[in-house]
């Protein structure tokens, strides 16, 4: 894995943690909020896509179109499950479970479907990353998953992680094997999600406007940041970085989220979260060296 790819993934994890912090604040807005930030993303990134179209740098194929549609469907399911999870459970349970199961399943998909060969160092790094995520989220207490909202968070986090693995593998094939530009894949996916969610919003426009009251600027922030974080990851994949390494390394966002909670939200860190950060960093170092 090159230094450039490593830096892209690290930057993506910082951006990813930031937009999830924003999304949590608008959790009760549900599908309407997902629709709102998709609109922002479509508008904000359109000039880049138009430039590529004008330049003639996009080759359309039936297979490429099929992968874009499939990616869009999985991303939509992921977005809705994530928002639903935030509605019924704590961020500290849903987010780490989703981000922990996602890389494990993505790496398995890379080994089975993409033919990537696992290394001993890479497997140890993956285990350390997942272990660090669990330490950060539970603070060493399994009771985190048994208290009120814990079981719901575990269920929704696991389902969300499954969708993360699904779109990660599909998108890796799209950019690595089919040559689809990362920004095009993300933009078209957002555009299709816009049309899929439009009937939901139009069916109850008053309720939609009421749900978004006070959250419009949050939607702008998420609409700008969410695509940026994922485009950086796709760029690393298109440059040749193995999916089995990129998928777990993305989860540095869990550590960043914990640090943001400490600095911005004044959350108590404690020794277990600090230990989790250290374990996660060790895992990322092993992954980058494999």
N, C-alpha and C positions, 0 to 999 in steps of 0.2 A: 504494500500500500504506500503510495507516494506521499510526501509531505503536503503537497497541494491538496490531495484528496482528504488527508487527515484534517487539515485546517478547515476545509469546507464542511465536514461533518461536525467539527467542534462548534463552528459558528452557527450551524443549523440547530444544534442542541440548545444554545443560548436563546435563539429566537423562538424555538418551540416551547420552551418553558415559559417564556414571556406571554405568548398568545394563549396558552392554557390558563395562566393566571387571570387573564382578562376574560376568557370564556366562562370561567367559574362564576364570575360576578353576574353573568347574564343567564345562568343555568335555567331559571324558571321560564325564560322566554322560549325554550325548546326549539322546535322546527322553524319558527319564525326568525329566531336569531341566526340559525344556520343559513336560512334564505337570505337574510340581510347581509351577512358577511360574504356570501357567494356573489351577490350583486356588486359589492365593492371590489372583490377580486377580479371579476369579469371586466369591470371598467378600468381598473388601475393597470392591469397587465395587457390590455388590448393593444396599446401602441407597440409593445415589444413583439407581439404575435403578428401584427400588421406589417411591421418591418421585415420579419422573416419571410412572410408571404410575398412581399414586394421584391425581396431579394431572390426569391425562388429557391429558398433553402429548405423547403418542406416537400417531401415526396409522399404522396398519399397512396396507400395500398389497402385492399380489402382486409388483410390480416391486421394491419396497423389500426384501421378504423374499428375493427372488432375488439382489439385490446383496449382502445381508448374508451369504448362504451362499457366494457367489462370493468375497467378501472373506475369509471364514474359511478357505476352501480355499487361497487364495494365501498368506495369512499363515502357515498351517501349513507349507506348502512352504518358505517363507522361513525360518521358525524352525529347521526341521530341516536345511536347507542351511547355515545360519549355524553351527549347532552342529557339523555335520560338517566344515565348513571349519576351525573352531577346533581340531578333533581332529587334522587332518592337516597343518595349516600354521600359520604365525605370524599372530598378531593384526595385526601391523604390515603384512601383505600383504593378508589377507582383508578386513579392515575397510575400509581406504581404497579398494580396488578396488570393493567392493560399494557403498560410499557415493559413489564417483565415477561409476560407470556408472548408478546409480539415478537421480540427478537429470537426467542427459543424456536418458535414455530417457523419464523422466516429463515433461520439458519438451516433447519431441517429441510425446508423447501428448497433452499439453495443446494444442499447436498443431494437431494433426491431428484429434483426437476432440472437444475442447471448444471449438474455434474461437477460442482465444486468439491475439491478434496479437503476434508478437515485436517488440521494439524493439531498436534498435542497442545502446543502453546495456545492456539486459537480456541480450542475446547475449554481449556482451563480459564482463559480470559472471559469466555462467554459465561461460564459458571460463576466467576467472581462478579461480573456485572449484574447478573440476576440476583445473586446473594446480597450485593450492596444495595440494590433497589429494595429488597425485602427488609433489610436492616433499617434503611432510612424511613420506610413507610410504617413499619410496625414498632420501631424502637426496641426491638428484641422481645416484644410481647405478642404472642399468638392471639391474645385476647382482642387485638385490633380487628380481627375478622369475626369475632363472636359478639361484640357489643352491638347495640342497636344501629342498624345501617351497615354493619360490617359484612353480614352475609349477602345483603343486596349488592354492596359494593364489590364483593368477590365475584358474584355472578355476572354483573354488568361489566366489570373489568375484564373478566375472562373472555366474554363474548366480544368485547371491543378489541382485545388483543388478537383474537382470531381474525377479525376483519383487518387489523393492522398487518398481520402476516400475509393475508390474502392479497391486499393491494400492493404490498411491498414486493412480493414475488412477481405479480403481474406487471407492475411498472418496471421492475428490473429487466424483464424480458423485452419490454417495449423499448427501453432506451439502449440496452446493451446489444440485443439481437436484431431488432427492427429499425434501429437508428432514428427513433422519434425524438425530436428535441424536447428536453425537460419542460421548458416553459409552455410549449404547445400541448404536451400531455396534460399538464396541470390546468392550463386555461380552458381547454376543450372540456375537460372533466368538470370544472366549475360551471361552465356554460350549460352542460347537460343537466347538472344538478339544479341549476336555476329553473329550467323548464319543468323538471320533475316536481319541484317544490312549489312552483307558481300556482297550480290549482288549489293546493292546501291553503295558501295565503289568501287567494281570491275568494275562497269559499266563506271565510270569516274575516273580512278586512278590518272590521272594528276591533275584534279581539286581537288581531295581529298588531294593529297600531298600539293598542293598550299594553300588550306584552312587551313592546319595544320601547315604551316610555322610559327615558333616562338611559337607554343603552345604545343609542345611535353611534356615538363616538367610540364606544367599545367595539361595535361591529366594524367600524372603519379600521380600528387598530388590528383586529383579528383578520379582516379581509386583506390587509396589506402584509401582515407578518406570517400568517399560516402558509400561503403559497410560497413565500420567500424561503421559509425553512425547508420546505419539501423540495423545491427546485434545486437548492444547494446539495441536498442528498442525492437527487437524481443526477446532478452534474458529476458528483464523485463516482457514481455507478457508471455513467457513460464514459468516464475517463479510464475505466478499467478496474476500479476498485471492486473486490469480491463482495457480493451481497452478504455472505456469511460473516464478514468482518464489519461491514458498514451497518447492518441492522442492529447488532448489539451496541456498537459505538455511539449510535444515535441517542442511546438511553443515558448519555451523560446529562441529558436534560433533566433527569430525575435529581441528580446532584445539584444542578443549577437551581431547580425548583426549590429544593430544601434550603439552599443558601438565600434565595430570594425571600422565602418565608421568614428566615431569621432576620434579614436586613430590612425588608419592606413591611412585612406584617408583624414583626416583633414576636415571632413564634419561638418557643423554647426549643433549643437544639438538643442538648443532652449528649451523653457519651455514645449512645447507640447510633444516633444519626451521624455523629462525627466518624465513628468506626465504619458505618456504611459508606460514607463518602470516600474514606481511605481505601476500602475494599473495591469500590467501583472504579476509582482512579487506577488502582493496581490492575484491574481487569482490562481497562482501556489501554494501558501501557502494553500489556501482553498482546492484546489484539493488534495494536499498531506495529508491534515487532514481528508478528507472525506472517 
